[in-house]
């Protein structure tokens, strides 16, 4: 099924300004919402995910692609996330006394 909706310059400008607003919120968030580190990291990661979805959907045109192509991109993102989690655990627990590989 072909999707006939076209992306106009107006849509790109709206998405751009939403991305600018989210970037400003990222910088101002520790001063406005919460100063605690764990909450700040969670909120900023959430903002980053929202910005990533907007960029992927509109600037990379994933919103108008076939479902198969969307699933391929989703599988790649999940695989990358798994590698990031493995690397993060390695970095966090590298010099701990209960390290398995010492």
C-alpha positions as CSV (number, residue, x, y, z in Angstrom):
1,X,0.0,0.0,0.0
2,X,1.5,3.3,-1.1
3,X,1.5,6.3,1.2
4,X,0.6,9.4,-0.7
5,X,1.2,12.0,2.0
6,X,4.2,14.3,1.1
7,X,6.5,15.9,3.6
8,X,6.4,19.7,3.3
9,X,8.9,22.3,4.3
10,X,6.4,23.3,7.0
11,X,6.6,19.9,8.7
12,X,10.4,20.0,8.7
13,X,10.4,23.5,10.2
14,X,8.0,22.4,12.9
15,X,10.1,19.3,13.8
16,X,13.2,21.5,13.8
17,X,11.8,23.9,16.3
18,X,10.6,21.0,18.5
19,X,14.1,19.6,18.4
20,X,15.5,23.0,19.4
21,X,13.1,23.2,22.3
22,X,13.9,19.7,23.5
23,X,17.6,20.6,23.2
24,X,17.1,23.7,25.3
25,X,15.1,21.6,27.8
26,X,18.0,19.2,28.0
27,X,20.4,22.0,29.0
28,X,17.9,23.6,31.4
29,X,16.5,20.5,33.0
30,X,18.9,20.2,36.0
31,X,18.0,23.7,37.0
32,X,14.2,23.5,36.3
33,X,13.0,20.0,37.2
34,X,15.5,18.1,39.4
35,X,19.0,18.5,40.6
36,X,19.5,14.8,41.7
37,X,21.8,12.9,39.4
38,X,19.7,9.8,39.0
39,X,16.6,11.7,38.0
40,X,18.6,14.0,35.7
41,X,20.1,11.1,33.8
42,X,16.7,9.4,33.5
43,X,14.9,12.6,32.3
44,X,17.7,13.5,29.8
45,X,17.8,10.0,28.4
46,X,14.0,10.2,27.9
47,X,14.4,13.5,26.1
48,X,17.2,12.0,23.9
49,X,15.0,9.1,23.0
50,X,12.1,11.4,22.0
51,X,14.6,13.5,19.8
52,X,15.9,10.3,18.2
53,X,12.4,9.1,17.3
54,X,11.6,12.5,15.8
55,X,14.7,12.5,13.7
56,X,14.2,9.0,12.6
57,X,10.5,9.5,11.8
58,X,10.8,12.7,9.8
59,X,14.3,13.4,8.7
60,X,15.1,9.8,7.9
61,X,11.6,9.3,6.5
62,X,11.0,6.1,8.6
63,X,7.4,7.2,9.3
64,X,6.6,6.6,5.6
65,X,8.6,3.4,5.0
66,X,7.3,-0.1,4.7
67,X,6.9,-2.0,8.0
68,X,9.6,-4.5,7.0
69,X,12.2,-1.6,6.8
70,X,11.0,-0.2,10.1
71,X,11.5,-3.7,11.8
72,X,15.0,-3.9,10.3
73,X,15.9,-0.5,11.8
74,X,14.3,-1.5,15.1
75,X,16.3,-4.8,15.3
76,X,19.5,-2.8,14.6
77,X,18.7,-0.3,17.4
78,X,17.9,-3.2,19.9
79,X,21.2,-4.9,19.0
80,X,23.1,-1.6,19.5
81,X,21.4,-1.1,22.8
82,X,22.4,-4.6,24.0
83,X,26.1,-3.8,23.1
84,X,25.8,-0.5,25.0
85,X,24.4,-2.2,28.1
86,X,27.2,-4.9,28.0
87,X,29.9,-2.1,27.6
88,X,28.3,-0.1,30.5
89,X,28.4,-3.1,32.8
90,X,32.0,-3.7,31.9
91,X,32.9,-0.1,32.6
92,X,31.0,0.1,35.9
93,X,32.3,-3.2,37.4
94,X,35.8,-3.3,35.8
95,X,37.8,-2.7,39.0
96,X,35.5,-4.2,41.6
97,X,37.0,-6.9,43.9
98,X,34.4,-9.4,42.7
99,X,35.5,-9.1,39.1
100,X,35.2,-12.5,37.3
101,X,38.1,-12.0,35.0
102,X,40.9,-11.0,37.5
